Amino acid sequence: MNMRKFDTNSEELKNLWRNSNPLIEINENSDSYLKVLGLVWNNSDDTLGLDLRSLLSNLNDKECTKRNVLHTAAKLFDPSGFVSPFLIRIKCLMQELWQLGVGWDEVVSGQIRENWSAWCKEIEHLQNLKIPRYYYSPTSLVNGNDLQLHVFSDASPKSFGAVIYLRYKFLITILILDSLFLNLE
């Protein structure tokens, strides 16, 4: 496979690519947003987020119907699970619509409509979501004792969830050289 499109937030790496292969297309806009695995990568501040432009553009016009709820839920693509606590609410709402036997284009009222409206108002806050992209190398880890795996899970009658965090810490050793204390006359 001949890969041709690359992007990085490292100027040193961009220069290396420019000099090594003229066929490589490098994104020169430092403030660009790139789609990466369903997320948006802002390489100027090295964060991940969601692209909600198409969802927000026509969300205000939609009535609370099963078709619109499903359409809206399908537009939020989050393969990493960063907004799963937010998405589970619309999935539970969709489940309620199925259990009630609501038709595809039947407008729903009552508590379901209130939940739909509240959820739609909260979508705008997801635009501000920025997840820092961190990286560590195996050499930055001092030893195996500095690695911890934390697992959290919870369940209710409607849903369950789990998250796993890898916590690591590394020590910075400061060496004071004897030569610094020598009198250099």
Protein Blocks (a to p, Z undefined) as FASTA:
>chain_A
ZZfbdcdfbfklmmmmmmmomkbccdfbfkbccdeehiacdfklopadddfklmmmmmmm
pccdfklmmmmmmmpccfkommmmmmmmmmmmmmmmmmnopafklccehjllmmmmmmmm
mmmmmmmpccddddddfklpmblmlpccdddddddfkbccddddddddddddddddfklm
pccZZ
